[in-house]
Amino acid sequence: MERIKQKIREFLGHFFKKAEINDEDNIYELGYVNSLFAMQLVMFIEKEFSINIGNNDLDLNNFSSINAISEFIEKKKSS
């Protein structure tokens, strides 16, 4: 799971260069996310981790933090 978290950190780092985001920080509450970025994040996850994200998966809780995203990816890959 650490490899997944590292890839997510790298992706977020491209967009939030000056921010230091901890794994448990809610990126929505911190104000870093807009609708365009949310779609870029979904597309990155689908491509990078070879998973399909359906409409039922588009719950903010799945994408709120590095921990939540990595747990979501693990769950999708195991199903």
N, C-alpha and C positions, 0 to 999 in steps of 0.2 A: 504494500500500500504506500510505502514511502516514495517509490518511483512515481506513482500516480500523483501524489501531493507535490513532488518536485516539478513535474510537468505543468501542473496547475499554477504553481508559484511563478514559473517562468512566463507562462501566458499572461497572467495578471500583471507581472512586472513590465511587460511591454506597454501596457495601458496606464499603469499607475506608478510611474518611475520614481516619484518622490515619496510614495507611501510605503510604510512598513506594515504589512498585513500579517497578523498572526493566524494560525490555522483555524482558530475558533472565532475569529472576528466576522461579524455579519457584514458583508460587503454592501448590502442594501441599506442597512442602518447607517453605515459610514458615509453614504451618499455617493459612492463610486459608480453605481450602476444606473444606466438609462436603458430604454427599450432597445436601442441599436446594439449596445454592448451585450445585453442579455441574449440577443440572437447570435451575436458573434461567439459568445461563450458556448451556446448550444452547438453551433456548427463546429467549433474547435473540439468539443468533447466527442461528437459523433465521428469526426475524421481521425482524431488522435488515438482514440480508444476503440475504434471500429464497433460502435454500438449505434442502435437506432433509438432516438428519443421521440416517443409518441406524444400526442396531446395529453394523455393521462399522466405523463411524467412531468409536465410543465407546471410543477408546484414550486413556489419560491423556496420552500424548505429544502428541496433537493439541491438548490444552487446558492444557498445563503452564505456558505463559508467554504474554505478549503476542505475542512473535515467533512462537511455535508456532501460536497461534490464528490470527494473520493469514495465515501460510503455508497453514494448513489451509483457510481461507476462500478464498484465491486459487485453491488447487487445486480446490476444489469448484465454484467459479464457472466455471472454465475447462473442466470436464468435462461 
